[in-house]
Amino acid sequence: MIWIVPLALHQVHLLIDIYYMYMLNMFESKVEPSVPAQKPTLMSALSWEAAVKKDKARRRQATPEDLLFAGCEESVSNVLNTVPETPDESNVVTIPPVMSMSAPATTTTTNNEGSLMPPPKTLPPTRQTSSSRLSTISPSMRRKDYTKPSPSPSPVLRRKNSFTLIPRSNSMDNATSSDTTPPTSPQPSRRSERIINTDANVFSRLTSNTAGISDLNIKRGSIISASTRINIKQTGPLSCTHIAEGHTKAVLSVTATEDLLFTSSKDRSAKCWDLTEGREIVTFSGHPNNVSVVKYIPEQHLVFTVSQSYIGVWDIREYTSKCIKTLSSSGLTQDGPVNSSTRQIDLPSGEHHINDIALNQSGNLLYSAGGNVVRVWDLRRFAAVGKLSGGHQAAIMVIGVDQQDDNDIVVTGSKDHYIKVFEVMSEGAGVLTPKYNLEPPHYDGIQSLAIQGNTLFSGSRDTCIKKWDMKKQTLVQSLNAAHRDWICALDFMKGSNTLLSGCRAGYLKLWNIDTCTQMAEIKAHTSPINSIATNSSAIFTASNDHTVRIWRQKSGSQELATDSTDGTS
């Protein structure tokens, strides 16, 4: 029963506000608003603040309905895909089992950010019970339970795991890295093949790089036909018929007899060749450095090789490389060779480079040029007996020896541009000074000499050839610009009135001894000519191209047929 009591106007307004709030609370208890309640426009400020405080108090004290239905629709709409509410819809969307990361931190009610409960793994979702709602885990624990993708391995591990072993047999073709086993040891046949491919002899492995102990590393040479090597047309009175090949570096010196040829090279070896059979006979190895000069005495079967400050004396009576003595520039003598496993650069104290040696006609005396001194050796005792000194101001590069009245005439050419003449008695003892000098001198160092009777020819670095009269001690003729480069070799052609000259440009020239006119010019080598030797039938030129070429006079050529009587002008 409603009592109608007369009320004042402000009391009526208060009753209306209370009724409005009651109805609002009843409505909010049934439906949870999705957005915060907005401020009514018709309510006073006081009533609105009271309503807000009451609403906050109500929210702190959750009702069973709140715990039962709170946030179900919002959590499903935010975290999961929308589920059709009509029973006709048959399509069901499958949601991946990923928990929401946007749930509120502390409140027990639902807001727009998400749900406190983890989303169900299958659809449609069911309403939560109070027990499941109370068992909701904290956001921190939910982050721990969140399934994260496994981190990628480090680049180092990826490189290690990506490395694939190559199978060693067909039985392992289909195996993986996890089930492979180490390969078995090779079969006995494979092991024997490996042993055969290597040096089985321990001693040969230890001495394979030792020079002077074994000649296995020295290439055996042969004399081959020049037609297999020279394709150009040869002009002039001479033709190259054969080539001696066997040295591995530049050939520095050559000397020859009627049946033997001797060569020396920068490969620290000298060789003896058989001209009749066209092959190498003996190799003289074990020198400390380049073998610059080689000489031979047929009567005693002795070979002399020069390397640095040493002269090796080799006995070839049995065609074996047996060094019997070693002579040094200081005058000392020792038995046997001076073997060196490696190339030596420095000289022993008190020693000098020996640039040239020469033998007298009797074969009893040997002259060696070391520094600016010529030492005289008695080969019957292998002892130094004399010295030619007091003449040159620079190193002696070349020696020429001739015989006159049972005495030796020794001619020396030096880097000081001068040529000096010594007269040595048969014993060769004592210290001797020059008998006279030949003037005017060259404009550069003397590189080659050729003496025959009273005629002497000298070749120099100044590209000039001078002809001297030994009896009158005067200059007969000077051939200026005789070659394009240093004149490194001079020799007389046996049985002919012809002088041979070779230069650093590789040219071989023939000159008339009497008139000093050029008879022929031949491009003998593409490298410098270092030495020239002759016998009665051939000319031998040694070059930096590692070979010795053998030249002979062409058949029917009469240009070189004139014999020289005494070699005088």
SVG drawing of the C-alpha trace seen along z (x, -y; Angstrom):
<svg xmlns="http://www.w3.org/2000/svg" viewBox="-2 -22 167 79">
<polyline fill="none" stroke="black" stroke-width="0.4" points="0.0,0.0 1.4,-3.2 1.1,-6.1 0.9,-9.5 2.4,-12.0 2.7,-15.7 6.4,-16.2 8.5,-19.2 10.0,-19.6 13.5,-18.7 12.4,-15.6 10.6,-14.5 13.8,-14.9 15.7,-12.8 13.2,-10.0 13.4,-10.0 17.2,-9.7 17.1,-6.8 14.6,-5.0 16.8,-5.6 19.8,-4.2 17.9,-1.2 16.8,-0.4 20.3,-1.0 21.8,1.4 19.2,4.0 20.0,3.7 23.8,3.9 23.4,7.0 21.9,8.8 24.1,7.6 27.7,6.7 28.5,3.6 31.2,4.0 32.4,0.4 32.6,-1.7 29.3,-3.5 29.2,-7.0 28.1,-9.9 24.3,-10.6 23.5,-14.0 20.3,-14.4 21.9,-13.5 23.5,-16.0 27.2,-15.8 26.5,-14.6 24.4,-11.7 26.9,-10.7 29.8,-10.5 27.7,-8.5 26.8,-6.1 30.4,-5.7 31.6,-5.0 28.8,-2.4 29.7,-0.8 33.4,-0.5 32.4,1.0 30.2,3.5 33.0,4.4 35.4,5.1 32.9,7.6 32.2,9.9 28.9,11.8 28.5,15.5 27.0,14.4 30.1,12.4 32.3,15.3 30.1,17.6 29.6,15.5 32.3,12.7 34.2,12.1 33.2,15.1 32.0,13.3 34.8,10.8 37.6,13.3 36.2,15.4 35.8,12.4 39.3,11.0 41.4,14.2 39.5,16.7 37.7,16.3 34.0,15.6 31.8,18.6 28.4,18.7 25.6,18.6 22.9,20.1 22.5,23.8 22.1,24.0 25.7,23.0 27.8,26.2 31.2,24.7 33.5,24.8 36.8,22.8 39.8,24.6 41.9,22.3 45.6,22.9 46.5,23.6 48.1,20.3 47.3,18.4 46.5,14.8 49.2,12.4 47.0,9.4 45.0,10.4 44.6,8.0 47.1,8.0 45.2,8.0 41.5,7.6 39.1,10.6 36.6,9.1 36.7,9.0 37.6,6.0 38.3,5.3 42.0,6.5 41.4,10.2 40.6,13.0 42.3,14.4 41.6,18.0 43.6,19.7 41.6,20.1 40.2,23.6 41.9,25.7 38.7,26.6 35.5,24.9 32.8,24.1 33.8,22.8 31.8,23.7 30.9,21.7 33.4,21.7 32.6,23.1 33.4,21.4 36.1,23.9 37.8,23.4 37.5,19.6 39.2,19.8 42.0,21.9 43.1,19.3 46.9,18.8 48.6,15.5 49.8,13.7 53.4,14.3 52.8,18.1 50.8,17.9 53.8,16.2 56.0,19.1 53.6,21.7 53.4,19.9 54.9,22.1 57.8,20.2 59.6,21.3 62.9,23.0 65.8,20.7 67.9,21.2 71.3,22.8 74.4,20.6 76.2,20.1 79.1,22.2 76.9,25.1 75.1,24.7 78.4,24.8 79.5,27.9 76.2,29.7 76.1,28.8 79.5,30.4 78.9,33.6 81.5,36.4 82.2,38.0 81.6,41.7 84.7,43.8 83.0,46.9 79.8,47.8 78.4,49.4 78.1,46.0 76.3,44.2 72.9,44.3 74.2,43.7 73.5,40.5 75.7,38.5 74.1,40.2 74.6,43.8 78.0,43.6 81.0,45.4 84.7,44.7 86.0,46.3 87.9,49.5 91.6,49.7 92.6,50.1 93.1,53.4 96.6,54.9 96.8,54.3 96.1,50.6 98.7,50.3 101.3,51.9 100.5,49.4 101.1,46.5 104.4,48.0 105.4,48.5 104.6,44.9 106.9,43.5 110.6,44.0 110.9,47.3 114.6,46.9 115.1,44.7 118.7,43.9 117.7,42.6 115.1,40.3 117.7,38.9 120.3,38.3 118.0,37.3 118.7,33.6 122.3,33.9 124.7,32.8 128.0,34.6 126.8,37.9 124.6,39.1 124.3,38.2 120.7,39.3 119.5,35.7 122.0,34.9 120.3,35.2 122.2,37.4 122.8,35.6 123.1,36.6 124.2,35.2 121.3,35.0 120.9,33.9 120.3,30.2 117.6,30.7 115.2,31.7 115.8,28.3 116.7,25.7 114.0,25.0 115.4,21.9 117.5,21.8 121.2,21.6 123.3,19.3 127.1,18.7 130.0,21.1 129.1,22.9 126.1,25.1 125.0,26.4 124.9,30.2 124.4,31.3 123.4,30.0 124.7,31.2 121.9,31.1 122.1,32.2 122.9,29.1 120.0,27.5 121.5,24.0 123.8,21.8 126.9,23.4 129.9,21.2 132.9,23.0 133.8,25.6 137.0,27.4 137.4,30.2 139.8,32.8 139.3,35.0 137.0,37.5 136.0,35.8 134.1,32.7 134.1,31.1 131.5,28.5 130.9,26.7 127.7,24.9 125.9,22.8 124.2,26.0 127.3,26.7 128.4,29.5 130.8,30.3 130.3,33.0 132.5,35.2 131.0,36.2 131.9,38.9 131.9,37.2 132.0,40.5 129.0,42.1 127.2,38.8 126.5,39.3 127.5,38.1 130.1,40.2 130.9,38.6 129.3,35.9 131.5,34.0 129.2,32.8 129.4,31.5 130.9,28.1 130.1,25.3 128.9,22.9 128.9,22.3 131.6,24.2 133.1,21.3 136.0,23.0 136.9,26.5 140.3,27.7 141.7,31.0 145.2,32.5 145.0,35.5 148.5,36.9 147.6,37.2 143.9,37.7 143.3,35.0 140.3,32.6 140.4,29.3 137.2,27.5 136.9,24.1 134.2,23.2 134.5,20.1 138.0,20.2 138.7,23.9 140.2,25.9 139.1,29.6 141.4,32.1 139.6,35.1 141.1,38.4 139.1,39.9 141.3,42.7 138.4,45.1 135.8,42.6 134.6,42.1 134.1,38.9 136.9,39.2 138.3,35.9 141.9,36.5 142.9,33.0 141.5,29.6 143.6,26.5 142.6,23.1 143.3,19.6 145.4,19.0 147.9,21.7 146.6,24.5 146.1,28.1 143.9,30.8 143.1,34.4 139.7,35.2 136.8,32.9 135.1,30.0 131.6,31.3 128.8,28.9 125.1,29.9 124.0,26.4 125.2,23.5 127.8,21.4 128.0,17.7 130.6,16.5 134.3,17.3 136.5,18.6 138.8,16.1 141.9,15.3 140.4,16.7 139.5,15.0 137.4,15.9 139.3,17.8 138.1,16.3 140.3,18.3 142.9,21.0 145.4,21.9 147.8,24.8 151.1,24.7 151.9,26.8 153.9,29.4 151.1,29.9 153.4,29.4 152.3,25.9 148.9,24.5 148.2,20.8 145.2,19.6 143.9,16.0 142.6,15.1 142.0,11.4 144.8,9.4 147.4,12.2 148.2,15.2 149.4,18.3 151.7,20.9 151.1,24.6 153.5,27.5 151.2,30.3 153.8,32.9 153.6,32.2 150.2,30.3 151.9,27.5 152.0,23.7 155.5,22.7 155.3,19.2 153.2,16.0 152.8,13.4 152.1,10.1 152.6,6.4 150.9,5.7 147.1,5.1 145.0,2.8 141.8,4.9 140.8,8.5 142.3,10.6 139.5,12.0 141.3,14.1 144.7,15.8 146.5,16.8 149.6,19.0 152.0,19.7 155.6,21.1 158.7,19.3 162.2,20.6 161.3,23.1 159.7,20.4 156.1,19.8 154.6,16.5 151.7,15.7 149.3,12.9 146.7,11.5 143.7,9.4 142.1,7.4 139.1,5.3 141.5,2.4 141.5,2.4 145.1,3.4 146.9,6.4 150.2,7.5 152.8,10.0 154.8,12.3 157.7,14.6 158.0,17.7 160.9,20.1 160.3,23.8 160.4,24.2 157.9,21.3 159.3,20.6 159.4,17.2 157.4,14.0 157.5,12.5 156.5,9.0 155.3,8.1 157.8,8.1 155.8,5.4 152.4,3.9 150.4,3.6 149.2,0.1 146.9,-1.6 144.5,0.2 140.9,1.0 138.1,-1.3 136.6,1.4 137.5,4.7 139.2,7.5 136.9,10.6 138.8,12.9 142.2,13.6 143.5,15.7 147.2,16.2 148.9,18.0 152.6,17.5 153.4,13.8 149.8,12.8 147.5,11.9 143.8,10.9 142.0,9.4 138.2,8.9 136.7,6.5 133.5,5.2 133.9,2.1 132.8,4.3 136.3,3.9 138.8,6.5 142.5,5.6 145.2,7.3 148.7,7.2 152.2,8.1 153.8,9.9 157.3,9.6 157.1,5.9 154.9,5.3 152.7,3.0 149.0,2.7 148.5,3.8 144.8,3.1 141.7,2.2 138.3,3.4 136.0,1.0 132.4,2.1 133.3,5.6 130.1,6.8 127.0,5.4 127.8,6.4 130.6,7.7 133.0,9.9 133.1,12.9 135.0,15.6 137.8,15.8 139.5,18.8 141.3,19.8 139.9,22.2 142.3,25.1 143.5,25.6 142.3,22.2 143.5,18.6 140.3,17.7 139.5,16.1 136.2,16.9 134.5,14.4 131.4,14.7 129.4,12.0 126.8,11.6 124.2,11.0 124.6,14.6 126.4,13.8 129.3,15.8 131.6,14.0 134.5,15.2 137.5,12.9 140.5,13.2 143.6,13.2 145.8,11.3 143.5,8.6 141.1,8.5 138.1,8.4 134.8,10.0 134.2,13.2 130.8,14.3 128.2,13.5 126.0,16.2 123.2,15.9 124.4,18.9 122.3,18.6 119.4,16.6 121.4,16.2 125.0,15.0 127.9,17.0 130.2,17.7 132.9,19.8 134.3,21.2 136.4,24.3 137.6,26.1 139.1,29.3 140.2,30.3 136.6,30.9 134.2,28.8 133.5,25.6 131.8,25.7 129.9,22.7 128.6,22.7 125.6,20.5 123.2,19.4 120.5,21.5 121.9,24.6 123.3,26.1 126.5,26.5 126.1,26.3 128.4,28.1 129.2,26.3 130.9,27.7 132.0,26.2 129.6,26.7 130.6,29.0 131.8,27.2 132.6,24.0 136.0,22.6 135.9,19.5 137.8,21.1 140.2,23.3 143.2,21.0 145.7,22.2 147.6,19.9 151.4,20.4 152.7,18.9 149.9,16.6 151.9,13.4 150.9,10.4"/>
</svg>
